[in-house]
Every structure is written in C-alpha cells, then in structure tokens.
Amino acid sequence: MEATSTGFSSFLDWRALTFLKPLPFTWTCNICGLMSQALMATECLHVFCSNCYQRLLDKESPKCPLD
C-alpha cells in the first residue's frame, strides 16, 4: 500500500511511502488518502485530513460527503 504523509518530519513530508501491510483506515483521510498527524473524525466516523475537513466546513451547509 502506498500513502503520502505530512506532519511527521520534514524529511517525510509529502513523500509517497510504501507500506508492507495495509494501514488502518483511521490513519488516512477518506477523501485524499493523506496520512497525517492532524486527522479529524466526524460524527459518522469518517476520517479527514485538516485540509479536506476545512473544505467541508467552508461549505454553506456542511455534511459528510461520504454519507
């Protein structure tokens, strides 16, 4: 499995990393697939990175796009 990371170290930021085993679904954004230390969970238990979460909140009537 491949994922892009941010927030862990400047060396790893925005690099594609290959993992030998699948990552738990709570470790990556459900929209963009980014692995971040700043993930947000919604009431419906979907997980988003801070950028995707902020875009969701910026909408006129925010609701989870995965429901």
N, CA, C and O atoms as a MOPAC input file, in Angstrom:
PM7 MOZYME 1SCF
protein

 N      0.84800 1    -1.17800 1     0.00000 1
 C      0.00000 1     0.00000 1     0.00000 1
 C      0.89000 1     1.23600 1     0.00000 1
 O      1.92200 1     1.27100 1     0.67100 1
 N      0.48200 1     2.24700 1    -0.75700 1
 C      1.23100 1     3.49800 1    -0.81700 1
 C      0.39100 1     4.62100 1    -0.21900 1
 O     -0.81400 1     4.69300 1    -0.46000 1
 N      1.02600 1     5.49700 1     0.56000 1
 C      0.35100 1     6.65100 1     1.15300 1
 C      1.33100 1     7.81000 1     1.20400 1
 O      2.54500 1     7.60900 1     1.25300 1
 N      0.79900 1     9.02100 1     1.19200 1
 C      1.60700 1    10.22800 1     1.33000 1
 C      1.44200 1    10.72600 1     2.75700 1
 O      0.33500 1    10.71600 1     3.29400 1
 N      2.53900 1    11.16400 1     3.37800 1
 C      2.46700 1    11.58300 1     4.77600 1
 C      2.74100 1    13.07500 1     4.92000 1
 O      3.37800 1    13.69700 1     4.07000 1
 N      2.24000 1    13.63000 1     6.02400 1
 C      2.54600 1    15.00800 1     6.39200 1
 C      2.44600 1    15.14900 1     7.90400 1
 O      1.64000 1    14.47800 1     8.54700 1
 N      3.27300 1    16.02800 1     8.46900 1
 C      3.20900 1    16.31200 1     9.89100 1
 C      4.06500 1    15.42300 1    10.76700 1
 O      4.02800 1    15.55800 1    11.99000 1
 N      4.83300 1    14.52100 1    10.18500 1
 C      5.65900 1    13.62100 1    10.99000 1
 C      7.10000 1    14.11100 1    11.07800 1
 O      7.67800 1    14.13900 1    12.16400 1
 N      7.67400 1    14.49100 1     9.96400 1
 C      9.02100 1    15.06700 1     9.93900 1
 C      9.21800 1    15.75100 1     8.59600 1
 O      8.56500 1    15.39200 1     7.61600 1
 N     10.10000 1    16.72000 1     8.54300 1
 C     10.32200 1    17.43300 1     7.28100 1
 C     10.89100 1    16.49700 1     6.21700 1
 O     10.67100 1    16.71100 1     5.02500 1
 N     11.61100 1    15.47800 1     6.63100 1
 C     12.17300 1    14.52000 1     5.67700 1
 C     11.07500 1    13.70100 1     4.99300 1
 O     11.18500 1    13.38000 1     3.81000 1
 N     10.02300 1    13.36500 1     5.73400 1
 C      8.95600 1    12.51400 1     5.19400 1
 C      7.80100 1    13.28900 1     4.57200 1
 O      7.02900 1    12.72500 1     3.79700 1
 N      7.66900 1    14.57900 1     4.90000 1
 C      6.50800 1    15.34400 1     4.42900 1
 C      6.34200 1    15.28500 1     2.92100 1
 O      7.27900 1    15.52800 1     2.16000 1
 N      5.13200 1    14.95700 1     2.51300 1
 C      4.67800 1    14.94000 1     1.12900 1
 C      5.42000 1    13.92900 1     0.25300 1
 O      5.43200 1    14.05000 1    -0.97200 1
 N      6.03300 1    12.94100 1     0.88500 1
 C      6.67400 1    11.86300 1     0.12200 1
 C      5.72700 1    10.66900 1     0.07700 1
 O      5.02700 1    10.37700 1     1.04700 1
 N      5.71900 1     9.99400 1    -1.04800 1
 C      4.95200 1     8.75700 1    -1.15400 1
 C      5.72900 1     7.66100 1    -0.43400 1
 O      6.90400 1     7.43000 1    -0.72000 1
 N      5.07000 1     6.99600 1     0.49200 1
 C      5.68500 1     5.91800 1     1.26000 1
 C      4.98900 1     4.61000 1     0.91800 1
 O      3.76900 1     4.57900 1     0.75400 1
 N      5.74600 1     3.54300 1     0.81200 1
 C      5.17300 1     2.23400 1     0.54400 1
 C      5.21800 1     1.41200 1     1.82800 1
 O      6.27200 1     1.26900 1     2.44600 1
 N      4.06600 1     0.87200 1     2.22300 1
 C      3.94800 1     0.07100 1     3.43500 1
 C      3.77100 1    -1.39200 1     3.06000 1
 O      3.12900 1    -1.71300 1     2.05900 1
 N      4.33500 1    -2.26500 1     3.85800 1
 C      4.24500 1    -3.69700 1     3.59000 1
 C      2.86000 1    -4.24600 1     3.89900 1
 O      2.40500 1    -5.19100 1     3.25500 1
 N      2.19100 1    -3.65900 1     4.88100 1
 C      0.84400 1    -4.08100 1     5.25800 1
 C     -0.09800 1    -2.89400 1     5.09700 1
 O      0.33200 1    -1.74400 1     5.19800 1
 N     -1.37700 1    -3.16000 1     4.84800 1
 C     -2.33700 1    -2.05900 1     4.73400 1
 C     -2.41000 1    -1.25300 1     6.03700 1
 O     -2.34400 1    -1.81300 1     7.13100 1
 N     -2.54600 1     0.04500 1     5.90100 1
 C     -2.69300 1     0.91200 1     7.06800 1
 C     -4.11400 1     0.81100 1     7.60300 1
 O     -5.04600 1     0.59900 1     6.82600 1
 N     -4.30300 1     0.95800 1     8.91500 1
 C     -5.66400 1     1.02800 1     9.44300 1
 C     -6.40500 1     2.19900 1     8.79600 1
 O     -5.80500 1     3.24400 1     8.54500 1
 N     -7.68900 1     2.03800 1     8.52600 1
 C     -8.44200 1     3.07800 1     7.81200 1
 C     -8.48300 1     4.39000 1     8.58100 1
 O     -8.71400 1     5.44200 1     7.98500 1
 N     -8.26600 1     4.35200 1     9.88500 1
 C     -8.29900 1     5.58100 1    10.68300 1
 C     -7.00200 1     6.37300 1    10.58800 1
 O     -6.89300 1     7.43800 1    11.19500 1
 N     -6.02100 1     5.88400 1     9.84400 1
 C     -4.73800 1     6.57900 1     9.71200 1
 C     -4.66700 1     7.44600 1     8.46700 1
 O     -3.71300 1     8.21000 1     8.31600 1
 N     -5.64300 1     7.35400 1     7.56900 1
 C     -5.58900 1     8.11800 1     6.32500 1
 C     -6.90600 1     8.83900 1     6.07500 1
 O     -7.96900 1     8.37800 1     6.49000 1
 N     -6.82500 1     9.96000 1     5.40000 1
 C     -8.00200 1    10.74500 1     5.03100 1
 C     -8.86000 1     9.93200 1     4.07100 1
 O     -8.35300 1     9.36400 1     3.10400 1
 N    -10.16500 1     9.87900 1     4.34200 1
 C    -11.07800 1     9.12400 1     3.49200 1
 C    -11.31800 1     9.78400 1     2.14100 1
 O    -11.89000 1     9.15300 1     1.25200 1
 N    -10.89700 1    11.03500 1     1.95900 1
 C    -11.07900 1    11.71700 1     0.67700 1
 C     -9.79800 1    11.69300 1    -0.14800 1
 O     -9.80400 1    11.20800 1    -1.27900 1
 N     -8.70400 1    12.20800 1     0.39900 1
 C     -7.47500 1    12.34700 1    -0.39900 1
 C     -6.44000 1    11.25500 1    -0.13100 1
 O     -5.46400 1    11.14400 1    -0.87300 1
 N     -6.63200 1    10.45300 1     0.90900 1
 C     -5.70400 1     9.37100 1     1.20500 1
 C     -4.44400 1     9.78700 1     1.94100 1
 O     -3.54700 1     8.96600 1     2.13600 1
 N     -4.35700 1    11.05000 1     2.35700 1
 C     -3.17900 1    11.55900 1     3.05100 1
 C     -3.07500 1    10.95000 1     4.45100 1
 O     -4.07000 1    10.86000 1     5.17000 1
 N     -1.88000 1    10.53900 1     4.82600 1
 C     -1.61300 1    10.06200 1     6.17900 1
 C     -1.05300 1    11.24800 1     6.95700 1
 O      0.01100 1    11.76600 1     6.61700 1
 N     -1.76100 1    11.68100 1     7.99500 1
 C     -1.39400 1    12.90300 1     8.70500 1
 C     -1.56100 1    12.72500 1    10.20400 1
 O     -2.36200 1    11.90600 1    10.65400 1
 N     -0.79700 1    13.50100 1    10.97900 1
 C     -1.00000 1    13.51200 1    12.42600 1
 C     -2.20200 1    14.37400 1    12.79400 1
 O     -2.65500 1    14.33400 1    13.93800 1
 N     -2.72200 1    15.14500 1    11.85900 1
 C     -3.82700 1    16.06700 1    12.13100 1
 C     -5.11000 1    15.58600 1    11.46400 1
 O     -5.72400 1    16.33100 1    10.70000 1
 N     -5.52200 1    14.35800 1    11.74000 1
 C     -6.76000 1    13.83400 1    11.17200 1
 C     -7.93800 1    14.20100 1    12.06800 1
 O     -7.80400 1    14.27600 1    13.28900 1
 N     -9.09500 1    14.42900 1    11.44300 1
 C    -10.32000 1    14.76800 1    12.15700 1
 C    -11.34100 1    13.67200 1    11.87400 1
 O    -11.43400 1    13.18300 1    10.74800 1
 N    -12.10400 1    13.28800 1    12.88700 1
 C    -13.16700 1    12.30200 1    12.70700 1
 C    -14.51600 1    12.99800 1    12.84600 1
 O    -14.70200 1    13.84300 1    13.72200 1
 N    -15.44800 1    12.63900 1    11.98100 1
 C    -16.78800 1    13.21100 1    12.03100 1
 C    -17.67300 1    12.35200 1    12.93100 1
 O    -17.26000 1    11.28400 1    13.38300 1
 N    -18.89300 1    12.82700 1    13.18700 1
 C    -19.83700 1    12.05600 1    13.99300 1
 C    -20.15600 1    10.71300 1    13.35000 1
 O    -20.47000 1     9.74500 1    14.04200 1
 N    -20.07400 1    10.65900 1    12.02700 1
 C    -20.36900 1     9.41000 1    11.31200 1
 C    -19.13300 1     8.51000 1    11.21400 1
 O    -19.16100 1     7.47500 1    10.54900 1
 N    -18.04900 1     8.91900 1    11.88500 1
 C    -16.80400 1     8.15300 1    11.99800 1
 C    -15.97000 1     8.10600 1    10.72800 1
 O    -15.11100 1     7.23500 1    10.59200 1
 N    -16.20400 1     9.02900 1     9.78900 1
 C    -15.30700 1     9.16400 1     8.64900 1
 C    -14.13500 1    10.03400 1     9.08300 1
 O    -14.28300 1    10.89600 1     9.94900 1
 N    -12.97200 1     9.80900 1     8.48100 1
 C    -11.73900 1    10.48000 1     8.88800 1
 C    -11.23700 1    11.35900 1     7.74900 1
 O    -11.17400 1    10.92100 1     6.60000 1
 N    -10.87600 1    12.61700 1     8.07600 1
 C    -10.40900 1    13.56500 1     7.07000 1
 C     -9.14400 1    14.26400 1     7.55200 1
 O     -8.97000 1    14.48800 1     8.75000 1
 N     -8.25900 1    14.60900 1     6.61300 1
 C     -7.11600 1    15.44900 1     6.96000 1
 C     -7.64800 1    16.85700 1     7.22700 1
 O     -8.79200 1    17.16600 1     6.89300 1
 N     -6.82900 1    17.69400 1     7.82000 1
 C     -7.29500 1    19.03500 1     8.18600 1
 C     -7.71000 1    19.85400 1     6.96600 1
 O     -8.64500 1    20.64900 1     7.05800 1
 N     -7.03600 1    19.68100 1     5.82300 1
 C     -7.40600 1    20.43300 1     4.61400 1
 C     -8.77800 1    20.01500 1     4.10000 1
 O     -9.61100 1    20.87200 1     3.80800 1
 N     -9.02300 1    18.73200 1     3.98600 1
 C    -10.32200 1    18.25200 1     3.49700 1
 C    -11.42900 1    18.59300 1     4.48800 1
 O    -12.53900 1    18.93700 1     4.08100 1
 N    -11.13900 1    18.50200 1     5.77700 1
 C    -12.12000 1    18.83200 1     6.80400 1
 C    -12.48400 1    20.31400 1     6.73500 1
 O    -13.65800 1    20.66900 1     6.84300 1
 N    -11.48900 1    21.17600 1     6.55600 1
 C    -11.75500 1    22.61400 1     6.46100 1
 C    -12.58700 1    22.93100 1     5.22200 1
 O    -13.49300 1    23.76200 1     5.28800 1
 N    -12.29500 1    22.28500 1     4.09300 1
 C    -13.10600 1    22.49100 1     2.88600 1
 C    -14.54300 1    22.05700 1     3.12100 1
 O    -15.47500 1    22.67600 1     2.60700 1
 N    -14.72300 1    21.00200 1     3.89000 1
 C    -16.06400 1    20.53500 1     4.23100 1
 C    -16.79100 1    21.58200 1     5.07100 1
 O    -17.96300 1    21.86700 1     4.82300 1
 N    -16.10800 1    22.15800 1     6.06400 1
 C    -16.72400 1    23.16500 1     6.93200 1
 C    -16.98700 1    24.47800 1     6.21100 1
 O    -17.88600 1    25.22300 1     6.60200 1
 N    -16.22200 1    24.77800 1     5.16700 1
 C    -16.38700 1    26.02600 1     4.42400 1
 C    -17.64400 1    26.03900 1     3.55800 1
 O    -18.04500 1    27.09600 1     3.07000 1
 N    -18.26100 1    24.89400 1     3.36500 1
 C    -19.47800 1    24.84100 1     2.54400 1
 C    -20.63400 1    25.48300 1     3.29200 1
 O    -20.63800 1    25.56000 1     4.52100 1
 N    -21.62300 1    25.94500 1     2.51600 1
 C    -22.76600 1    26.63300 1     3.10600 1
 C    -23.52200 1    25.74200 1     4.08700 1
 O    -23.88100 1    26.18800 1     5.17700 1
 N    -23.76300 1    24.50900 1     3.71700 1
 C    -24.40600 1    23.55800 1     4.63000 1
 C    -23.53900 1    22.29900 1     4.68400 1
 O    -23.76500 1    21.34600 1     3.93900 1
 N    -22.54200 1    22.30800 1     5.57800 1
 C    -21.59200 1    21.19200 1     5.61900 1
 C    -22.24800 1    19.87900 1     6.02900 1
 O    -23.00300 1    19.81800 1     7.00000 1
 N    -21.94400 1    18.84100 1     5.27700 1
 C    -22.34700 1    17.48700 1     5.64700 1
 C    -21.30400 1    16.53800 1     5.07700 1
 O    -20.59700 1    16.87400 1     4.12600 1
 N    -21.21700 1    15.39200 1     5.64400 1
 C    -20.20300 1    14.43300 1     5.23500 1
 C    -20.44900 1    13.99900 1     3.79000 1
 O    -21.54400 1    13.54000 1     3.46700 1
 N    -19.45200 1    14.13600 1     2.92000 1
 C    -19.63000 1    13.74900 1     1.51900 1
 C    -19.63800 1    12.23800 1     1.31100 1
 O    -19.91800 1    11.76800 1     0.20900 1
 N    -19.33600 1    11.47900 1     2.34800 1
 C    -19.28600 1    10.02600 1     2.21600 1
 C    -20.55200 1     9.33600 1     2.70700 1
 O    -20.68300 1     8.11700 1     2.59600 1
 N    -21.48900 1    10.11800 1     3.25200 1
 C    -22.76000 1     9.53300 1     3.72000 1
 C    -23.77600 1     9.48300 1     2.60900 1
 O    -24.89800 1     9.02300 1     2.81900 1

